[in-house]
Amino acid sequence: MTSNSIIKLSCIINFIDDKKIFSKGENSFECGYVKSFNYIPDVGILSGQVHASMKKKLYDVKIFFKDKNIEHASCTCPTGLTKCHHMVSLLLHGHNNISVTDISCSWSKKSVRENDELLTIDDIPEPPVEDVSDILLLEKVLNSSEFRNSKNSVQMLFDICLLGKYFVDGVKSIEWGKTHERIAIEEFEKANNSIVTKTGIWLHESGFLGASPDGLLFDENSSYCIEVKCPYKFRNEDLKIALSNSNDYIINFDINKNDFILNSDHEYYDQIQGQMHMTKMSSEILIIWTTKSLVAFKMYKDPNWSSNIDILLHFYHHKFIPYILTDN
């Protein structure tokens, strides 16, 4: 331990203010779970990487200081938007390894080399989409696929957020959808003489909710979210025939009207409404593809659906976070 530490133990204890979290962080530090750390005295930032309990994952931790006191901290773990034991582990590492005399020489900022290559966003390779595990990577964001459960029980949301239950069921159907999504978009573009723009995750202003449409479409007068479904159940069927004999999909085919009609009770309805509310777009085109047909169904934002966002935020703050802060 340094004789004159820049990070006081009392400062750590006062900031965490939770004996259980502090004790867990102390164990993490003693087990050597801190992989790396860096302290920048000029701006008062301590950053580093700390192993998860099972040591198969690394979390990025940042601690911000003001007048030698901890102002706030963040961590990429599920509880990192509040306070977690990874913060304690990094702080204790800093307490034991950063002294006042170290500041002037050991933690100076590295000079910038003129020949360093800078990458733009366009230069960064796209992440693979074939891996089904990609769906499980959004730890702190309740992605729009969970929106469909906002009307149901809290336990169903726990199953999704904590266990990934509804994501990993039916892996074969997920693989089918991921494999054929690009084909569906290309056929839609060709049929409509349009271009679908790729997009990523769109966050709600709270930072806790998000949606990931499969693309965006812009024309002279309107803009649309794009959602693609390649139903494994109907993969080799004509959709008019298949959906005239089924009433449990997002759209059904009405023989009398000779047209597709929306089923607002289907789980996809909430997912698509969530996408429109996150992107602040007023309409969305649902593309449904099989090996024998392609349907482009236009949907519109329902202003009344926004009440579900309040339900999800209440769940996140008052159910989800307290639950994962326990020993469950």
C-alpha positions as CSV (number, residue, x, y, z in Angstrom):
1,M,0.0,0.0,0.0
2,T,1.3,3.5,-0.8
3,S,2.2,5.6,2.2
4,N,0.5,8.7,0.9
5,S,-2.3,7.5,-1.4
6,I,-4.2,10.0,-3.6
7,I,-7.4,8.0,-3.2
8,K,-8.4,7.8,0.5
9,L,-10.1,4.7,1.8
10,S,-12.7,6.9,3.6
11,C,-13.5,8.5,0.3
12,I,-14.2,5.1,-1.3
13,I,-16.4,4.0,1.7
14,N,-18.4,7.3,1.7
15,F,-19.0,7.1,-2.1
16,I,-20.1,3.4,-2.2
17,D,-22.1,3.6,1.1
18,D,-23.1,0.0,0.9
19,K,-21.3,-2.7,3.0
20,K,-22.3,-5.6,0.8
21,I,-21.1,-3.9,-2.4
22,F,-17.9,-2.8,-0.7
23,S,-17.2,-6.3,0.6
24,K,-17.8,-7.9,-2.8
25,G,-15.4,-5.3,-4.4
26,E,-12.8,-6.0,-1.7
27,N,-12.9,-9.7,-2.6
28,S,-12.6,-8.8,-6.3
29,F,-9.5,-6.7,-5.6
30,E,-7.9,-9.3,-3.4
31,C,-8.5,-12.0,-6.1
32,G,-6.6,-9.8,-8.6
33,Y,-9.5,-9.1,-10.8
34,V,-8.3,-5.7,-11.9
35,K,-6.6,-6.2,-15.3
36,S,-5.6,-2.7,-16.1
37,F,-5.9,0.9,-14.9
38,N,-4.9,4.4,-15.8
39,Y,-5.1,7.6,-13.7
40,I,-5.1,11.0,-15.4
41,P,-4.5,13.6,-12.6
42,D,-5.1,16.7,-14.8
43,V,-8.7,15.8,-15.4
44,G,-9.2,13.5,-12.4
45,I,-10.2,10.3,-14.1
46,L,-9.4,6.8,-13.0
47,S,-10.2,4.2,-15.6
48,G,-9.5,0.5,-16.0
49,Q,-10.8,-3.0,-16.7
50,V,-12.1,-5.4,-14.1
51,H,-12.9,-9.0,-14.6
52,A,-16.4,-10.3,-13.9
53,S,-16.9,-12.8,-11.1
54,M,-16.5,-15.7,-13.5
55,K,-13.4,-14.1,-15.1
56,K,-14.8,-14.7,-18.6
57,K,-15.7,-11.1,-19.2
58,L,-14.1,-7.7,-18.7
59,Y,-16.0,-4.6,-17.6
60,D,-14.8,-1.0,-18.4
61,V,-14.9,1.2,-15.3
62,K,-14.4,4.9,-15.0
63,I,-14.2,7.0,-11.9
64,F,-14.4,10.8,-12.0
65,F,-12.9,12.9,-9.2
66,K,-13.4,16.5,-8.2
67,D,-11.4,18.2,-5.4
68,K,-10.0,14.7,-4.4
69,N,-13.6,13.4,-3.9
70,I,-15.3,10.9,-6.1
71,E,-17.9,12.8,-8.1
72,H,-19.5,9.9,-10.0
73,A,-18.6,6.6,-11.6
74,S,-19.7,4.3,-14.4
75,C,-19.2,0.6,-15.3
76,T,-20.3,-1.4,-18.3
77,C,-21.7,-4.2,-16.1
78,P,-25.6,-4.5,-15.7
79,T,-25.5,-2.4,-12.5
80,G,-22.9,0.0,-13.7
81,L,-25.3,3.0,-14.0
82,T,-25.7,3.0,-10.2
83,K,-22.8,1.6,-8.1
84,C,-21.1,-1.8,-8.3
85,H,-18.3,-3.9,-6.8
86,H,-16.2,-3.4,-9.9
87,M,-15.9,0.3,-9.0
88,V,-14.8,-0.7,-5.5
89,S,-12.2,-3.1,-6.9
90,L,-10.7,-0.5,-9.2
91,L,-10.7,2.2,-6.5
92,L,-9.0,-0.1,-4.0
93,H,-6.4,-0.9,-6.7
94,G,-5.8,2.8,-7.2
95,H,-5.7,3.3,-3.4
96,N,-2.9,0.8,-3.2
97,N,-0.9,1.9,-6.2
98,I,-1.3,5.6,-6.8
99,S,0.5,8.0,-4.5
100,V,0.8,11.8,-4.5
101,T,4.5,11.5,-5.5
102,D,3.5,9.4,-8.5
103,I,1.4,12.1,-10.1
104,S,4.1,14.3,-11.6
105,C,6.1,11.5,-13.3
106,S,4.3,8.2,-13.7
107,W,0.9,9.2,-15.0
108,S,1.9,11.9,-17.6
109,K,-0.2,12.0,-20.7
110,K,1.3,10.2,-23.7
111,S,2.3,12.3,-26.6
112,V,0.3,12.1,-29.9
113,R,2.2,10.6,-32.8
114,E,1.7,12.4,-36.0
115,N,1.8,9.1,-38.1
116,D,-0.9,7.3,-36.1
117,E,-3.6,6.1,-38.5
118,L,-7.1,7.4,-37.7
119,L,-10.1,5.3,-38.6
120,T,-13.5,6.7,-39.6
121,I,-16.7,4.9,-38.8
122,D,-16.9,3.8,-42.5
123,D,-13.5,2.1,-42.0
124,I,-14.6,0.0,-39.1
125,P,-15.8,-3.5,-40.2
126,E,-19.4,-4.4,-39.5
127,P,-20.1,-6.9,-36.7
128,P,-21.2,-10.3,-37.9
129,V,-24.9,-10.9,-37.8
130,E,-24.9,-14.7,-38.2
131,D,-24.1,-15.3,-34.6
132,V,-27.3,-15.7,-32.6
133,S,-25.4,-14.7,-29.5
134,D,-25.3,-11.1,-30.8
135,I,-28.9,-10.8,-29.7
136,L,-27.8,-11.2,-26.0
137,L,-25.2,-8.4,-26.1
138,L,-27.4,-5.5,-25.1
139,E,-27.0,-5.8,-21.3
140,K,-28.3,-2.5,-20.1
141,V,-30.7,-1.7,-22.8
142,L,-34.2,-3.2,-22.9
143,N,-34.3,-3.6,-26.7
144,S,-37.5,-3.2,-28.6
145,S,-38.0,-7.0,-28.8
146,E,-39.0,-6.8,-25.1
147,F,-41.6,-4.1,-25.8
148,R,-44.1,-6.8,-26.7
149,N,-44.2,-7.9,-23.0
150,S,-44.8,-4.5,-21.5
151,K,-48.5,-5.4,-21.1
152,N,-47.7,-8.7,-19.4
153,S,-46.3,-9.8,-16.1
154,V,-43.1,-8.5,-14.5
155,Q,-41.9,-12.1,-14.3
156,M,-41.8,-12.3,-18.1
157,L,-39.6,-9.2,-18.3
158,F,-37.3,-10.8,-15.7
159,D,-37.0,-13.9,-17.8
160,I,-36.0,-11.8,-20.8
161,C,-33.6,-9.3,-19.1
162,L,-31.9,-11.8,-16.8
163,L,-32.2,-15.2,-18.5
164,G,-32.5,-14.3,-22.1
165,K,-35.3,-16.9,-22.2
166,Y,-37.3,-15.4,-25.1
167,F,-34.2,-14.8,-27.1
168,V,-32.8,-18.3,-27.3
169,D,-36.0,-20.2,-27.7
170,G,-36.3,-21.4,-31.3
171,V,-32.7,-20.9,-32.4
172,K,-33.5,-22.5,-35.7
173,S,-36.1,-19.9,-36.6
174,I,-33.7,-17.1,-35.5
175,E,-31.0,-18.5,-37.7
176,W,-33.4,-18.7,-40.6
177,G,-34.4,-15.1,-40.2
178,K,-30.9,-13.8,-39.9
179,T,-29.8,-15.8,-43.0
180,H,-32.6,-14.5,-45.2
181,E,-33.0,-10.9,-44.0
182,R,-30.6,-9.5,-46.6
183,I,-32.4,-11.4,-49.4
184,A,-35.8,-10.0,-48.3
185,I,-34.4,-6.4,-48.3
186,E,-32.8,-6.8,-51.7
187,E,-36.0,-8.2,-53.2
188,F,-38.0,-5.3,-51.6
189,E,-35.5,-2.7,-53.0
190,K,-35.7,-4.2,-56.5
191,A,-39.6,-4.4,-56.4
192,N,-40.0,-0.8,-55.2
193,N,-37.0,0.8,-56.9
194,S,-35.7,2.0,-53.5
195,I,-32.7,1.8,-51.2
196,V,-32.9,0.7,-47.6
197,T,-30.3,2.3,-45.4
198,K,-28.6,0.3,-42.7
199,T,-29.0,1.6,-39.1
200,G,-28.1,0.6,-35.6
201,I,-29.6,1.0,-32.2
202,W,-31.7,4.0,-31.4
203,L,-31.8,5.0,-27.7
204,H,-34.7,6.6,-25.8
205,E,-33.6,9.9,-24.1
206,S,-33.6,8.0,-20.8
207,G,-30.7,5.9,-22.1
208,F,-32.4,2.7,-20.8
209,L,-34.6,1.8,-23.7
210,G,-33.6,1.2,-27.3
211,A,-34.8,-0.2,-30.6
212,S,-32.9,-1.7,-33.6
213,P,-34.9,-1.5,-36.8
214,D,-33.5,-3.5,-39.7
215,G,-33.2,-0.4,-41.8
216,L,-34.5,3.0,-42.8
217,L,-36.2,4.1,-46.0
218,F,-36.3,7.7,-47.2
219,D,-38.2,9.0,-50.2
220,E,-39.1,12.5,-51.3
221,N,-42.0,12.9,-49.0
222,S,-41.7,10.4,-46.1
223,S,-39.3,8.3,-44.0
224,Y,-39.9,4.8,-42.7
225,C,-38.5,2.3,-40.3
226,I,-38.0,-1.1,-41.9
227,E,-38.6,-4.3,-40.0
228,V,-38.0,-7.6,-41.7
229,K,-39.6,-10.9,-40.8
230,C,-38.8,-14.3,-42.4
231,P,-41.2,-16.6,-40.6
232,Y,-39.7,-20.1,-40.4
233,K,-43.2,-21.5,-39.9
234,F,-44.3,-20.2,-43.3
235,R,-40.9,-20.4,-45.0
236,N,-42.0,-22.4,-48.1
237,E,-45.6,-21.1,-48.3
238,D,-47.4,-18.4,-50.2
239,L,-48.3,-15.8,-47.6
240,K,-51.8,-15.2,-49.0
241,I,-52.7,-18.8,-48.6
242,A,-50.8,-19.3,-45.3
243,L,-52.2,-16.2,-43.6
244,S,-55.7,-16.8,-44.7
245,N,-55.7,-20.0,-42.8
246,S,-54.0,-18.4,-39.7
247,N,-55.1,-15.7,-37.4
248,D,-52.1,-15.7,-35.0
249,Y,-49.5,-13.7,-37.0
250,I,-48.8,-9.9,-37.1
251,I,-50.8,-9.7,-40.3
252,N,-53.6,-12.0,-41.7
253,F,-55.1,-12.3,-45.1
254,D,-58.8,-11.4,-45.4
255,I,-60.2,-13.4,-48.4
256,N,-63.4,-11.2,-48.5
257,K,-61.4,-8.0,-48.7
258,N,-58.6,-9.6,-50.7
259,D,-56.1,-7.8,-48.6
260,F,-53.8,-8.2,-45.6
261,I,-55.1,-6.8,-42.3
262,L,-53.1,-5.9,-39.1
263,N,-53.3,-8.0,-36.0
264,S,-52.6,-5.5,-33.2
265,D,-52.7,-8.2,-30.5
266,H,-49.6,-9.9,-31.9
267,E,-46.3,-9.4,-30.0
268,Y,-44.6,-7.9,-33.1
269,Y,-47.0,-5.0,-32.9
270,D,-45.4,-3.7,-29.7
271,Q,-41.9,-4.2,-31.1
272,I,-42.7,-2.2,-34.2
273,Q,-44.5,0.6,-32.2
274,G,-41.4,0.7,-30.0
275,Q,-39.2,1.2,-33.1
276,M,-41.3,4.1,-34.3
277,H,-41.3,5.8,-30.9
278,M,-37.5,5.4,-30.5
279,T,-36.7,6.7,-34.0
280,K,-39.5,9.3,-33.8
281,M,-40.8,8.2,-37.2
282,S,-44.5,8.1,-37.9
283,S,-44.6,5.1,-40.1
284,E,-42.9,1.7,-40.7
285,I,-42.8,-0.8,-43.5
286,L,-43.0,-4.4,-42.3
287,I,-41.4,-6.7,-44.9
288,I,-42.4,-10.4,-44.6
289,W,-40.5,-12.8,-46.8
290,T,-40.8,-16.5,-47.7
291,T,-39.3,-18.5,-50.5
292,K,-42.6,-18.0,-52.4
293,S,-43.8,-14.5,-51.6
294,L,-42.9,-11.0,-50.4
295,V,-45.3,-8.7,-48.6
296,A,-44.6,-5.0,-47.7
297,F,-47.2,-3.9,-45.1
298,K,-47.3,-0.3,-44.0
299,M,-47.9,0.5,-40.3
300,Y,-48.4,3.8,-38.5
301,K,-47.4,5.1,-35.1
302,D,-50.0,4.9,-32.4
303,P,-49.6,7.9,-30.1
304,N,-51.4,6.1,-27.3
305,W,-48.8,3.4,-27.3
306,S,-46.3,5.8,-25.6
307,S,-47.8,4.9,-22.2
308,N,-45.9,1.6,-22.4
309,I,-42.6,3.5,-22.3
310,D,-43.5,4.7,-18.8
311,I,-44.3,1.2,-17.8
312,L,-40.9,-0.1,-19.0
313,L,-39.0,2.7,-17.3
314,H,-40.8,2.1,-14.1
315,F,-40.0,-1.6,-14.4
316,Y,-36.3,-0.9,-15.1
317,H,-35.8,1.5,-12.1
318,H,-38.1,-0.1,-9.5
319,K,-37.9,-3.8,-10.4
320,F,-35.0,-4.7,-12.6
321,I,-32.2,-2.7,-10.9
322,P,-33.3,-3.6,-7.3
323,Y,-33.5,-7.2,-8.3
324,I,-29.9,-7.5,-9.8
325,L,-28.6,-5.6,-6.8
326,T,-29.6,-8.5,-4.6
327,D,-27.9,-11.9,-4.3
328,N,-30.3,-13.6,-6.7
